[in-house]
Amino acid sequence: MKLSLALIVCAMFLYACEKERVCECKNAYSTYDAGQLKTTKSQAKKSCKELSTADTDCYLKK
């Protein structure tokens, strides 16, 4: 029981780590990298989404 709890805590810590992450944008003409961020995954998702416009959809690249 303690081992599984420890694994869950470690997984959550690794998920929230700051890493280099890349935003990718896609429109009718092309797909391109829009920049790099050194932040957590959730912050990067939010920042990438803010780059979106009416014609271009931006998201966190996997």
C-alpha angles and dihedrals in degrees: 000000000000091000093055091047090051091050091051092050091049092049091051091050092051091048092056096046120124110248139158106277130180130220116216124198128198131193135161092281107040152342118241143166110257099194147299128272130191101213144098121297095252093049091047092052090052094047093048092049089053089061091063120109134184092279101029128062116202127191143158110284114233 
